[in-house]
Amino acid sequence: MSQLRILLIAGGPPGEHEVSLSSARGVLAAMPHPTELAVIAKDGLWLLGEDAHEALAAGVAEHGTHRFPPDLPWQHYDVAFPLLHGPVGEDGVIQGFLELLGLPYVGAGVAGSALCMDKDLCKRVLHQAGIPVVPWVTFYRGEPTPEPPFKPPYFVKPANTGSSVGISKVRADQDASRALAEAFAWDQKVLVEQGVEGVRELEVALLGNIQAEASVVGEITYQAEFYDYETKYTPGRAELHLPAAIAPELADRIRSIAIAAYRLLGLRGMARVDFFLSDKGELYLNEFNTIPGFTPTSMYPKLWQASGLAYPDLLDRLVRLALED
């Protein structure tokens, strides 16, 4: 295995900052190539060298020392690996900067990243292509917000966050005002999605450039009311069943839909695709994650491990896919 020089970029704005650093610890421990670390602090400034590693050990970086772009020998690296979850990392911002540098990078490009980050736009593209998605309506900050057209329970989500940040479940004994205020605190555009009865949550991991291959299908179970931030990132709160206890025909259908949607959205490198299965057997594509978590509890590497691809080999595939593109 020839050695490549990797620049791992982690941290980012508040919201998913700590999760990004946790992902970075996992990747640094398993990466089979020489890797240097850059951390974006919550204030938008960067940390390099020992300062970056100190932030990684602390699990958070409130303040950085280098303005953007940092004084890095960008030409020294073969591949950049952005591990920035949420805004700046998954919305095409860092990808656009790396494109200007001419530096190959892991994961989706500018357009694919931006499209998948915006849950409303992504749903519109998938729906138009005939791929089943959960019914939804979109509200904008500063405009009147009519009563949602769905019977409770329903979900209120910021359009451009991940890791369930800013998401609330509204039950029959609640109104939507508090949930809308929480979502609008994170984004100017908010989705209200119909709740799916008796839902099972199924996930599949994709790997490849345009023509992706799919992992086994896994199922997530948990005791919380929904798959919220704490449940996702607290060990023991959720359980991943590998493979999911579903019929082979359904597993094949999930993989087929995920691969078709990946190609439709113009993605490359990697993605985790989340599905809902109702108690009536209705299947919905919930969302794409173009920079899925790589923490100890994250599903993306676990899905590939269950498919026979070890963590270091997965990372090697990802950096080589970046060069391939």
TORKE-345922 format. One record per residue: x, y, z of N, C-alpha, C in turn; residue number from 1; residue in three letters. Coordinates in steps of 0.02 Angstrom, whole numbers. Atoms other than C-alpha are relative to their C-alpha. Example, Ala and Ser with C-alpha at 12.3 -4.5 7.8 and 13.67 -1.06 7.14 Angstrom:
2
<<45 -59 0> <615 -225 390> <45 60 0> 1 ala> <<-42 -59 -3> <684 -53 357> <-39 55 37> 2 ser> 
//
This chain:
325
<<43 -59 0> <0 0 0> <45 62 0> 1 met> <<-41 -60 4> <86 159 -59> <-26 53 47> 2 ser> <<18 -51 -49> <87 303 66> <-22 65 -34> 3 gln> <<24 -64 23> <-13 460 33> <0 49 58> 4 leu> <<-2 -50 -52> <-3 623 129> <-69 31 7> 5 arg> <<69 -19 -11> <-171 667 206> <-4 60 47> 6 ile> <<16 -55 -45> <-235 829 283> <-72 -11 25> 7 leu> <<65 10 -31> <-379 794 403> <-24 67 28> 8 leu> <<27 -64 -22> <-490 947 433> <-62 -14 43> 9 ile> <<54 16 -46> <-606 939 585> <-20 62 39> 10 ala> <<25 -54 -42> <-702 1048 708> <-60 34 -33> 11 gly> <<54 -37 32> <-810 1184 630> <-44 38 48> 12 gly> <<43 -42 -41> <-952 1293 695> <-34 -40 56> 13 pro> <<39 34 -52> <-1055 1254 851> <-56 -41 -32> 14 pro> <<53 44 26> <-1187 1120 830> <25 -70 -4> 15 gly> <<-29 67 8> <-1085 972 773> <76 0 8> 16 glu> <<-72 -9 -9> <-912 1034 821> <31 -59 38> 17 his> <<-28 53 -41> <-882 906 958> <-4 -68 -34> 18 glu> <<7 63 36> <-947 763 851> <55 -6 -53> 19 val> <<-52 1 50> <-825 812 714> <68 -19 30> 20 ser> <<-64 17 -32> <-678 804 835> <1 -73 22> 21 leu> <<4 71 -18> <-737 634 897> <11 -43 -62> 22 ser> <<-12 36 63> <-743 574 716> <74 2 -19> 23 ser> <<-70 -8 19> <-568 643 688> <45 -46 42> 24 ala> <<-40 45 -41> <-499 543 835> <-3 -71 -27> 25 arg> <<6 66 28> <-567 384 758> <38 -8 -65> 26 gly> <<-34 4 64> <-498 422 586> <76 2 9> 27 val> <<-73 -4 -12> <-325 472 650> <28 -66 27> 28 leu> <<-23 62 -30> <-312 310 748> <4 -57 -51> 29 ala> <<4 56 47> <-353 201 597> <28 16 -69> 30 ala> <<-23 -19 67> <-288 299 445> <66 -34 -17> 31 met> <<-62 35 18> <-157 194 354> <51 43 -37> 32 pro> <<-46 -46 33> <-71 348 281> <22 55 48> 33 his> <<-21 -57 -42> <32 489 362> <-50 57 -4> 34 pro> <<55 -48 -2> <-96 617 418> <16 58 47> 35 thr> <<-6 -59 -42> <-85 795 483> <-70 28 13> 36 glu> <<65 -23 -23> <-227 882 573> <-5 76 0> 37 leu> <<18 -71 -7> <-306 1055 556> <-69 2 32> 38 ala> <<64 -5 -36> <-448 1106 673> <-27 71 -9> 39 val> <<35 -64 3> <-573 1245 641> <-36 10 67> 40 ile> <<32 -14 -64> <-623 1322 808> <-70 27 -10> 41 ala> <<69 -23 4> <-800 1375 848> <-5 73 -23> 42 lys> <<1 -71 22> <-752 1558 814> <20 8 -72> 43 asp> <<-17 -4 71> <-702 1514 635> <74 3 -14> 44 gly> <<-72 1 10> <-514 1529 662> <27 -71 4> 45 leu> <<-28 67 6> <-399 1381 633> <55 -13 51> 46 trp> <<-55 24 -42> <-280 1281 742> <40 -51 -39> 47 leu> <<-44 45 38> <-130 1190 669> <50 -32 48> 48 leu> <<-54 31 -37> <7 1074 731> <-21 -24 69> 49 gly> <<14 22 -68> <14 1042 919> <-64 31 27> 50 glu> <<63 -32 -23> <-128 1166 949> <-60 -40 -23> 51 asp> <<55 40 25> <-241 1061 840> <-7 -65 39> 52 ala> <<3 63 -37> <-196 901 932> <-22 11 72> 53 his> <<25 -16 -66> <-225 985 1099> <-76 9 0> 54 glu> <<72 -8 6> <-399 1034 1041> <-34 -67 -9> 55 ala> <<28 67 11> <-429 856 983> <-4 -38 67> 56 leu> <<-1 34 -65> <-379 789 1154> <-53 29 47> 57 ala> <<50 -32 -42> <-492 916 1240> <-71 -13 -23> 58 ala> <<67 13 28> <-637 874 1125> <-37 62 -22> 59 gly> <<33 -63 20> <-674 1057 1087> <53 53 -11> 60 val> <<-43 -58 12> <-592 1214 1018> <-44 62 -6> 61 ala> <<42 -60 0> <-679 1376 1065> <30 55 -44> 62 glu> <<-33 -55 35> <-549 1493 989> <61 -26 -38> 63 his> <<-58 17 40> <-421 1476 850> <51 56 -1> 64 gly> <<-55 -49 3> <-262 1570 808> <16 23 -70> 65 thr> <<-17 -16 69> <-250 1571 618> <-63 21 -39> 66 his> <<56 -20 42> <-364 1667 502> <-3 -43 -63> 67 arg> <<10 40 61> <-435 1586 346> <23 41 -61> 68 phe> <<-25 69 -3> <-352 1528 239> <64 -3 41> 69 pro> <<-61 5 -42> <-218 1467 360> <62 -9 -43> 70 pro> <<-65 5 35> <-36 1471 311> <23 -72 2> 71 asp> <<-16 71 5> <-25 1288 265> <35 -15 -65> 72 leu> <<-31 20 64> <88 1206 135> <-48 -48 -37> 73 pro> <<53 42 30> <-66 1145 40> <28 -48 -52> 74 trp> <<-28 43 53> <41 1076 -102> <36 -61 29> 75 gln> <<-35 56 -32> <122 959 25> <-45 -62 5> 76 his> <<47 55 -12> <-37 853 37> <-26 -29 -66> 77 tyr> <<30 34 58> <-104 724 -85> <-75 4 1> 78 asp> <<73 2 -8> <-282 721 -17> <-20 36 64> 79 val> <<31 -28 -60> <-385 825 103> <-60 -44 20> 80 ala> <<56 40 -26> <-510 734 214> <-42 45 45> 81 phe> <<42 -42 -42> <-645 856 273> <-45 -44 44> 82 pro> <<43 36 -47> <-729 786 429> <-42 50 39> 83 leu> <<39 -54 -29> <-836 939 461> <-73 -15 -10> 84 leu> <<71 16 5> <-1015 889 500> <-41 64 2> 85 his> <<44 -58 -1> <-1150 1016 460> <26 57 -42> 86 gly> <<-21 -58 39> <-1126 1194 394> <75 9 -3> 87 pro> <<-70 -9 18> <-956 1237 318> <31 -65 -27> 88 val> <<-29 64 21> <-916 1051 299> <-42 -38 -50> 89 gly> <<43 41 43> <-1067 970 215> <-40 41 -50> 90 glu> <<42 -43 43> <-1140 1119 121> <36 25 -62> 91 asp> <<-37 -20 59> <-1006 1139 -12> <51 55 11> 92 gly> <<-45 -56 -13> <-909 1280 73> <73 -22 -1> 93 val> <<-69 23 -1> <-748 1187 114> <19 -34 -65> 94 ile> <<-14 33 65> <-764 1088 -47> <17 51 -53> 95 gln> <<-16 -52 48> <-766 1248 -149> <71 28 10> 96 gly> <<-68 -24 -14> <-607 1308 -62> <52 -50 -25> 97 phe> <<-48 52 22> <-519 1142 -95> <2 -5 -76> 98 leu> <<1 -1 74> <-575 1150 -278> <45 57 -25> 99 glu> <<-43 -57 21> <-491 1322 -293> <73 -17 8> 100 leu> <<-70 20 -11> <-332 1248 -221> <23 -54 -49> 101 leu> <<-18 57 43> <-339 1102 -343> <21 -60 41> 102 gly> <<-20 55 -44> <-320 984 -195> <-56 -53 2> 103 leu> <<51 52 -4> <-413 817 -209> <-25 -9 72> 104 pro> <<28 7 -67> <-530 785 -64> <-50 -58 2> 105 tyr> <<46 55 -11> <-634 645 9> <-72 26 1> 106 val> <<71 -14 -6> <-822 650 -17> <-29 38 -58> 107 gly> <<39 -32 53> <-953 738 -120> <27 67 -20> 108 ala> <<-22 -65 26> <-919 891 -227> <-44 57 25> 109 gly> <<35 -60 -22> <-988 1066 -209> <-75 -7 -9> 110 val> <<72 2 14> <-1157 1041 -292> <-35 -56 39> 111 ala> <<31 56 -36> <-1193 869 -218> <-3 13 74> 112 gly> <<-1 -15 -72> <-1143 927 -44> <-56 50 17> 113 ser> <<50 -51 -14> <-1252 1082 -51> <-71 -27 -7> 114 ala> <<67 27 12> <-1401 987 -120> <-22 -46 56> 115 leu> <<18 47 -53> <-1397 851 12> <-4 34 68> 116 cys> <<3 -36 -64> <-1367 975 153> <-68 32 10> 117 met> <<64 -33 -5> <-1529 1065 114> <-55 -53 -6> 118 asp> <<48 54 0> <-1662 939 164> <-60 14 -46> 119 lys> <<57 -18 43> <-1799 1034 72> <17 -11 -73> 120 asp> <<-18 8 71> <-1707 1042 -96> <13 -73 -17> 121 leu> <<-14 71 13> <-1648 862 -81> <-65 -39 -7> 122 cys> <<65 34 5> <-1826 802 -49> <-34 16 -67> 123 lys> <<33 -20 62> <-1889 900 -199> <30 -39 -60> 124 arg> <<-32 36 55> <-1761 819 -316> <-19 -74 2> 125 val> <<17 71 -6> <-1795 644 -249> <-73 -13 -17> 126 leu> <<71 8 13> <-1983 667 -254> <-15 5 -75> 127 his> <<11 -9 72> <-1978 729 -433> <23 -61 -39> 128 gln> <<-26 60 34> <-1878 574 -481> <-40 -63 18> 129 ala> <<41 57 -17> <-2011 461 -405> <27 -42 58> 130 gly> <<-27 35 -58> <-1909 411 -252> <-42 20 61> 131 ile> <<47 -17 -54> <-2025 400 -100> <34 37 58> 132 pro> <<-24 -38 -58> <-1996 532 36> <-60 15 44> 133 val> <<53 -17 -47> <-2096 577 191> <-32 67 -19> 134 val> <<32 -64 16> <-2227 713 154> <23 56 47> 135 pro> <<-27 -56 -39> <-2169 885 212> <-26 66 -27> 136 trp> <<11 -69 22> <-2201 1073 203> <60 40 25> 137 val> <<-57 -42 -16> <-2073 1213 212> <-23 69 22> 138 thr> <<14 -67 -25> <-2081 1374 314> <65 40 0> 139 phe> <<-57 -45 1> <-1966 1526 308> <-5 49 59> 140 tyr> <<-4 -47 -55> <-1909 1637 451> <-27 68 -22> 141 arg> <<26 -66 14> <-2002 1803 458> <-66 0 -38> 142 gly> <<64 6 35> <-2154 1739 362> <-51 -33 46> 143 glu> <<51 34 -41> <-2320 1683 436> <8 -76 -6> 144 pro> <<-6 73 0> <-2315 1500 487> <-69 -30 16> 145 thr> <<66 30 -12> <-2486 1419 465> <6 -65 39> 146 pro> <<0 63 -36> <-2537 1268 565> <22 -55 -48> 147 glu> <<-23 54 44> <-2445 1116 494> <-59 -44 -23> 148 pro> <<57 37 28> <-2559 1013 380> <-2 -74 20> 149 pro> <<-3 69 -20> <-2516 849 467> <-28 -9 71> 150 phe> <<21 16 -68> <-2597 769 617> <61 -20 41> 151 lys> <<-55 22 -41> <-2477 748 763> <-1 -77 8> 152 pro> <<-64 -34 -9> <-2355 676 790> <32 18 -67> 153 pro> <<-39 -19 59> <-2247 768 664> <66 29 25> 154 tyr> <<-67 -23 -18> <-2066 829 661> <13 68 -31> 155 phe> <<-20 -66 23> <-1998 1005 645> <76 0 -3> 156 val> <<-72 7 12> <-1822 1016 571> <28 63 -33> 157 lys> <<-36 -49 41> <-1699 1152 519> <19 -33 -67> 158 pro> <<-15 29 66> <-1664 1129 333> <73 -20 -7> 159 ala> <<-71 8 13> <-1475 1135 350> <41 -17 62> 160 asn> <<-41 27 -53> <-1414 1043 503> <2 -76 -6> 161 thr> <<-3 72 -4> <-1363 864 537> <1 -22 72> 162 gly> <<-5 28 -68> <-1348 749 688> <-62 15 43> 163 ser> <<64 -15 -35> <-1531 790 733> <2 66 38> 164 ser> <<-4 -65 -33> <-1477 965 789> <-61 42 -17> 165 val> <<57 -44 10> <-1629 1078 813> <-65 -34 -17> 166 gly> <<60 37 19> <-1756 940 778> <-43 -13 61> 167 ile> <<48 14 -53> <-1913 920 885> <-57 -43 -27> 168 ser> <<60 39 15> <-2056 797 888> <-60 34 34> 169 lys> <<59 -33 -26> <-2227 877 911> <-55 -52 7> 170 val> <<52 49 -14> <-2358 766 994> <-68 33 0> 171 arg> <<69 -25 5> <-2547 783 998> <-16 51 55> 172 ala> <<15 -45 -56> <-2544 875 1166> <43 63 -2> 173 asp> <<-44 -57 5> <-2422 1008 1103> <-18 43 -61> 174 gln> <<3 -40 62> <-2423 1154 982> <71 5 -28> 175 asp> <<-64 1 35> <-2283 1185 859> <44 60 15> 176 ala> <<-36 -63 -7> <-2227 1356 921> <71 -9 28> 177 ser> <<-67 9 -30> <-2083 1298 1032> <46 -37 -48> 178 arg> <<-41 38 48> <-2022 1172 902> <22 44 -58> 179 ala> <<-18 -46 55> <-2026 1305 765> <53 49 23> 180 leu> <<-50 -47 -25> <-1929 1428 874> <68 -33 6> 181 ala> <<-63 37 -6> <-1796 1296 908> <31 -10 -69> 182 glu> <<-26 12 67> <-1779 1254 723> <23 64 -33> 183 ala> <<-19 -64 31> <-1775 1436 667> <61 31 34> 184 phe> <<-61 -23 -31> <-1635 1467 792> <61 -26 -37> 185 ala> <<-56 30 36> <-1526 1358 679> <0 16 -75> 186 trp> <<3 -10 73> <-1587 1403 504> <-58 45 -17> 187 asp> <<55 -43 21> <-1696 1525 408> <-55 -39 -36> 188 gln> <<49 43 32> <-1787 1379 324> <-11 -62 42> 189 lys> <<18 55 -44> <-1880 1244 419> <-49 -46 -35> 190 val> <<45 50 26> <-1965 1083 370> <-45 -26 55> 191 leu> <<45 38 -44> <-2117 1006 452> <-17 -64 -38> 192 val> <<10 65 32> <-2127 820 412> <-53 -40 36> 193 glu> <<50 46 -27> <-2271 702 437> <34 -56 38> 194 gln> <<-26 58 -36> <-2238 570 570> <-20 -65 -35> 195 gly> <<13 66 31> <-2227 390 509> <-16 -49 56> 196 val> <<23 44 -54> <-2324 265 615> <39 -66 0> 197 glu> <<-33 64 -8> <-2234 114 684> <66 -4 -38> 198 gly> <<-57 -4 45> <-2074 169 599> <58 -43 25> 199 val> <<-65 31 -11> <-1919 63 587> <51 41 -39> 200 arg> <<-51 -41 31> <-1757 155 547> <55 -45 -28> 201 glu> <<-48 43 36> <-1645 70 418> <52 44 -33> 202 leu> <<-55 -39 28> <-1476 128 354> <43 -43 -45> 203 glu> <<-47 34 44> <-1358 83 214> <57 48 -16> 204 val> <<-59 -40 16> <-1182 145 177> <19 -9 -73> 205 ala> <<-20 1 70> <-1124 190 2> <73 22 -7> 206 leu> <<-71 -13 12> <-947 197 -67> <13 -2 -75> 207 leu> <<-15 0 71> <-890 249 -240> <-10 68 -31> 208 gly> <<8 -62 37> <-887 387 -370> <-54 -9 -53> 209 asn> <<59 4 42> <-1057 405 -453> <-28 -71 0> 210 ile> <<21 70 -3> <-1067 215 -473> <20 -28 68> 211 gln> <<-16 20 -68> <-1077 167 -290> <-14 -73 12> 212 ala> <<19 66 -26> <-1077 1 -201> <-30 10 68> 213 glu> <<37 -8 -62> <-1189 -27 -51> <18 -54 50> 214 ala> <<-14 47 -55> <-1158 -109 117> <-62 -42 15> 215 ser> <<60 33 -27> <-1273 -226 209> <-46 54 28> 216 val> <<48 -46 -30> <-1430 -142 276> <-2 -13 75> 217 val> <<4 5 -73> <-1432 -107 463> <-64 33 25> 218 gly> <<58 -31 -33> <-1573 -62 582> <22 29 67> 219 glu> <<-15 -34 -63> <-1562 60 728> <-62 -5 45> 220 ile> <<53 -1 -50> <-1666 34 885> <25 40 61> 221 thr> <<-17 -42 -57> <-1671 146 1039> <-62 10 43> 222 tyr> <<55 -11 -47> <-1778 192 1190> <-26 71 -2> 223 gln> <<22 -70 3> <-1787 379 1158> <-60 9 -46> 224 ala> <<60 -12 41> <-1939 458 1078> <16 5 -74> 225 glu> <<-24 3 69> <-1839 485 919> <76 0 2> 226 phe> <<-73 9 4> <-1659 468 859> <34 68 5> 227 tyr> <<-25 -67 -11> <-1599 631 936> <76 1 9> 228 asp> <<-73 -9 -5> <-1423 701 961> <30 -43 55> 229 tyr> <<-27 38 -56> <-1396 622 1132> <-1 -75 -14> 230 glu> <<5 72 16> <-1456 452 1072> <52 -20 -50> 231 thr> <<-49 17 52> <-1342 458 921> <70 -7 26> 232 lys> <<-71 -6 -17> <-1182 500 1012> <17 -20 72> 233 tyr> <<-13 26 -67> <-1200 426 1187> <3 -76 -5> 234 thr> <<-6 73 4> <-1132 247 1193> <-54 -35 41> 235 pro> <<50 39 -35> <-1267 123 1239> <-71 24 -8> 236 gly> <<68 -27 8> <-1415 235 1195> <-36 -30 -61> 237 arg> <<29 29 61> <-1443 155 1024> <36 -65 -17> 238 ala> <<-29 64 20> <-1413 -18 954> <-7 -9 -75> 239 glu> <<1 13 72> <-1367 -60 775> <-3 -75 -11> 240 leu> <<9 70 15> <-1429 -227 712> <26 -14 -70> 241 his> <<-34 14 63> <-1319 -299 575> <1 -75 -14> 242 leu> <<43 -41 44> <-1390 -354 461> <-69 9 30> 243 pro> <<68 -10 -24> <-1566 -289 486> <-42 -62 -12> 244 ala> <<45 58 6> <-1699 -422 513> <-57 16 -48> 245 ala> <<50 -14 52> <-1789 -388 350> <8 -50 -56> 246 ile> <<-2 47 55> <-1829 -491 197> <56 19 -49> 247 ala> <<-53 -16 48> <-1687 -505 70> <-24 45 -57> 248 pro> <<26 -41 54> <-1800 -428 -62> <-5 74 20> 249 glu> <<4 -68 -23> <-1827 -273 45> <71 30 6> 250 leu> <<-68 -24 -4> <-1640 -258 80> <27 18 -69> 251 ala> <<-23 -14 69> <-1605 -267 -107> <-33 64 -26> 252 asp> <<35 -59 23> <-1737 -134 -139> <30 63 31> 253 arg> <<-31 -57 -34> <-1660 -17 -10> <67 17 -32> 254 ile> <<-65 -13 32> <-1487 -38 -86> <-9 29 -70> 255 arg> <<12 -23 68> <-1556 -12 -261> <-22 74 -1> 256 ser> <<23 -70 -3> <-1648 149 -215> <57 46 21> 257 ile> <<-55 -42 -24> <-1497 216 -120> <51 13 -55> 258 ala> <<-50 -8 54> <-1378 184 -266> <-27 46 -55> 259 ile> <<30 -42 52> <-1499 263 -391> <-2 73 22> 260 ala> <<3 -68 -25> <-1523 417 -281> <69 32 5> 261 ala> <<-70 -23 -4> <-1334 433 -254> <23 25 -68> 262 tyr> <<-18 -20 68> <-1309 440 -442> <-39 62 -21> 263 arg> <<43 -56 17> <-1456 559 -465> <27 66 29> 264 leu> <<-23 -60 -35> <-1383 682 -338> <72 18 -17> 265 leu> <<-68 -15 22> <-1210 674 -418> <52 -7 54> 266 gly> <<-45 7 -57> <-1122 610 -263> <61 -42 -18> 267 leu> <<-61 39 9> <-950 534 -246> <32 -12 68> 268 arg> <<-35 15 -62> <-839 459 -113> <-42 -43 46> 269 gly> <<37 37 -51> <-963 410 22> <-66 35 16> 270 met> <<61 -27 -29> <-1134 434 97> <-32 -55 42> 271 ala> <<45 45 -36> <-1246 356 227> <-71 20 -17> 272 arg> <<68 -14 20> <-1427 342 174> <-48 -30 51> 273 val> <<46 21 -53> <-1566 333 304> <-70 -9 -30> 274 asp> <<67 16 24> <-1735 253 269> <-48 -9 59> 275 phe> <<53 17 -46> <-1900 240 363> <-42 -56 -31> 276 phe> <<46 53 20> <-2008 83 353> <-59 2 47> 277 leu> <<60 -6 -42> <-2187 105 416> <-27 -70 16> 278 ser> <<30 64 -18> <-2290 -31 498> <-46 -26 -54> 279 asp> <<39 22 58> <-2388 -38 335> <44 -23 -58> 280 lys> <<-47 22 52> <-2232 -83 237> <20 54 -49> 281 gly> <<-18 -56 45> <-2211 90 159> <73 20 15> 282 glu> <<-71 -16 -6> <-2028 133 126> <11 72 -23> 283 leu> <<-15 -69 16> <-1966 313 128> <76 12 7> 284 tyr> <<-69 -23 -8> <-1792 384 95> <-3 63 43> 285 leu> <<3 -56 -46> <-1765 500 243> <50 54 -18> 286 asn> <<-50 -50 17> <-1600 586 206> <67 -31 -17> 287 glu> <<-69 18 16> <-1422 578 140> <47 36 49> 288 phe> <<-53 -31 -39> <-1269 611 248> <64 -8 -40> 289 asn> <<-59 5 44> <-1121 654 137> <66 -1 38> 290 thr> <<-58 10 -44> <-998 664 282> <-27 -34 63> 291 ile> <<28 36 -58> <-1063 530 400> <50 -2 57> 292 pro> <<-43 4 -59> <-995 510 575> <50 -57 -4> 293 gly> <<-51 52 -7> <-836 412 608> <19 -9 74> 294 phe> <<-10 8 -72> <-854 410 799> <-5 -74 18> 295 thr> <<7 70 -20> <-849 248 900> <-71 -28 -5> 296 pro> <<68 24 5> <-1039 240 892> <-30 10 -70> 297 thr> <<27 -17 66> <-1057 292 709> <-16 -61 -42> 298 ser> <<26 57 38> <-1152 182 590> <37 -12 -65> 299 met> <<-31 9 65> <-1057 214 428> <57 -51 2> 300 tyr> <<-53 51 -1> <-896 120 473> <-24 -68 24> 301 pro> <<25 64 -24> <-995 -13 566> <-35 -38 -56> 302 lys> <<33 33 56> <-1100 -49 412> <50 -31 -48> 303 leu> <<-50 29 45> <-943 -74 308> <39 -56 34> 304 trp> <<-33 55 -34> <-860 -180 441> <-43 -63 -4> 305 gln> <<45 57 5> <-1014 -292 438> <-3 -27 -71> 306 ala> <<-1 21 70> <-994 -300 249> <68 -28 -21> 307 ser> <<-66 30 13> <-814 -362 263> <55 49 -16> 308 gly> <<-51 -51 15> <-721 -197 242> <23 31 65> 309 leu> <<-26 -24 -63> <-611 -156 392> <9 76 -2> 310 ala> <<-5 -73 -6> <-597 23 456> <60 29 -37> 311 tyr> <<-56 -28 37> <-419 56 392> <-6 -8 -76> 312 pro> <<9 12 72> <-461 -20 223> <-53 47 -29> 313 asp> <<51 -47 20> <-617 89 213> <31 70 -11> 314 leu> <<-32 -66 6> <-513 246 243> <46 3 -60> 315 leu> <<-44 2 59> <-387 192 111> <-41 6 -64> 316 asp> <<43 -4 59> <-528 166 -14> <-24 72 -11> 317 arg> <<26 -67 6> <-596 339 23> <52 49 -28> 318 leu> <<-51 -47 25> <-431 431 -5> <18 -17 -72> 319 val> <<-16 18 70> <-399 333 -166> <-57 19 -47> 320 arg> <<56 -24 40> <-574 374 -229> <7 75 -13> 321 leu> <<-10 -72 9> <-530 558 -203> <51 13 -56> 322 ala> <<-51 -8 53> <-377 539 -314> <-28 -22 -68> 323 leu> <<30 27 62> <-476 439 -442> <-41 52 -35> 324 glu> <<46 -51 29> <-596 584 -466> <39 61 -24> 325 asp> 
//
